[in-house]
């Protein structure tokens, strides 16, 4: 079977690594947060590469772009949750720093993909 389009993307691989990192740190959260902040962080993290993969499987650029925007929303959600977890003392400063660096890296790549998908690529409308 041919390799899936999303598996060729550095962005997708880095987003999957971010998920693994989030699961690693949330595993050590207090038990009272298992179904709270930890679960929300895990869902937001998983949503990022999942939406990138789903977008890559779609036929049109417009659909792909919509899934990329959804991934960016989940990334912003996770960024906020990392900040909250840090302020609550659930993350060490080092863990917060490492997650923030991964978030920034994924964000940079995702914003680049969104910019690419948003381009007209020289196609003019019939009215121009």
N, C-alpha and C positions, 0 to 999 in steps of 0.2 A: 504494500500500500504506500502511496506517495506521502511524503512528509506534509503535514498540515501547514498552511500558510503562517499561522501565528507562531509556530515553533521556529520559524526562520527569523523572528524578530528579537533583537537584543532587548527591546523594551519588554516584551512578554517574559523573557527569562529573568530579567531584573525584577519585574513585578512578582514573579513566582518566588524569587529569593526573599523579597520583602515579606511575603506571606509566611514563609518559614521563620523568618526573624521575629515576626509578630507572635506567632504561635510559641516560639521559644521563650519570649519574655512574659507573655500573658500566663504561661504555665505556672509561673511563680507568684501570680497575683493572689491576694487573700481569697479564701474559699467563698466569702460573701460576694465576691465579684465574678464568680464563675459564669453566672447568667446575666451579669450586668455589663460593666465596661469591658471586661475581657472578651465576652461573646460579641459585643458590638465591634470591637477592634478587629476581631477575627473575621467577622462578616464583611466589614468594609475592605479589609485587606484582600480577601478572596474575590471580592467583586471586581477589583482592578484588573488582574490578568484574565478573569472570566469574560469581562466585557470586551477586552482587547481581542480575545480569541473569537468571541461571537461576531464582533465587527469584521474581523478578517475573513470570516466564513460567508459574509453577506455579498450579494452581487454588486450592489452599487456603492459608489463613493459616499453618497448622502447617508445611507444606512450605516456605513462604517464610521462616518463622522459622528453620528448620533451616539453610537456605542462608545466612541472615544471620549465624547463629552460626559457620558455617564461614568466612565472610568475616572475621569478627572474629578467629578463630583465625589466619588468614593475616596479618592486620594485626599481631597480637602477634608472630608469627614475624618479619615484616619489621622491626618495631621493634627486636627483639633483634639482627637482622643488621645494621641501621644502626649500632647501638651497637658491635658487634664491628668493623665496617669502620672506624668512627671511631677506635677504640682501636688498630687495626693501622696507622693512618695512611693508609688508602686514601681517606678522605674528609677534606677540609679542614674546619675548624671551621664555616665558613660553609655548606658543603654539608650537614654534619650538622644544623646549625640549621634550614636550609630544609626538609630532609626531615622533621625532627621536627615542624615546624610543620604540614606537609601531613599527616603521620600523625595528629597531634592533631585536625586539622580533620575528617578522614575518620572518625576514631574517635568524635568528638562526634556527627556526623551518623548514623553507623551505630548507636551506642548509642541514639539517639533513635528510629531506625526499629525497633530491637529492642523498645524499651519500648512503642512504638505497637502492634507486632504481638503483643506479649504481653498487651496489655489484653484484658479480657473484652468490652469495648464494650457492656456492659449486657445481654448474653445470659446468662441464668441456666440452669443445668442443670435437668433435670426433677426432680432430687432436692432443689432448694432451696426 
